[in-house]
């Protein structure tokens, strides 16, 4: 009979929990990333795009609201079908940026970034990716997801600290498809 390993159930569970906890943080390349779907470079590009769509002024913008976190979380969840659109679209944004200005999108000044986004919106963006995918459709997609991340429920990863709701003067929590009842009044009394 072979030598028996004296690994207790408790030690096994502790070891399994520590391995499971570190799993999502380390990718196949061994690089630690805060993102679930995006690479660090892709996240920087998406953040720069979102900052143009919802810029900070007297109120916080897309970055402060955690819009990129929302998009990243949703792309490994309910929005999985858009993963290839984002991979190709982000590459296309950089191709367009390089074609128009000779630099990657995140390295451009704000005015030049606006020119790139305008080219996407109009469908006149140069780049190999745009021969396979519509630049207008990608632009509409990222605008839509940016708005969802900025104005949506914080439980989905965006609208950090309910900043857009505070900006709009909404109370927390907003009605989510149902009436809110005052349960302190007797049921035979009509609401005020």
C-alpha positions, 0 to 999 in steps of 0.5 A: 500500500502506498503512502497516505496523504494527510490532507484534512478536509479543512486544509483542502477547502482552504487551499481550494479557496485560495486558488479560486480567489487568485484565478480571475486575477491572473490571465493565461499570460501570467499578467495580473489585470483588473479587467475581466474581458478587456486587456489593459490597453483596450480598457484605456481606449474604451475609457478615452472613448467613454470620457468623450461621450460623457465628459466630466464637467461640474458633475462627474463623467464616465470614468468616475461613474465606472462605465468601463467597469460596467462594460467589462463586467457585462461583456463576460455576462449578459453582453457576451455576444458583443465580445468580438464587436468590441475586440475588432471595434477597439482595434478599428478605433486605433487603426482609424486613429493611426490613419488620421493622426499617426498615433493610437487613440489614447495618445491623441489630444482631445480634439483629434480624438473627437475627429476619430469618433466623428469619422466612426459616427459618420461611417467614414473611418479608415482601417481594415477592420471597418471592411468587416464591421460597420464603424457606425454600428460599433460607435452606436454600440459603445454609446449605448453601453456607455449610457447604460453604464452611466445611468443604470443601476450600480449593482451592474458595475457602473453608476458608481456611488449613484453619481448620475442619479444624484446629478439628476436629483433621483432618490434611491432606489428608483422604481424598477418596474413596480410601484413603491407602496407605503407599508406604514399605512393601513391597507384600507387607507388610500395613499396620499 
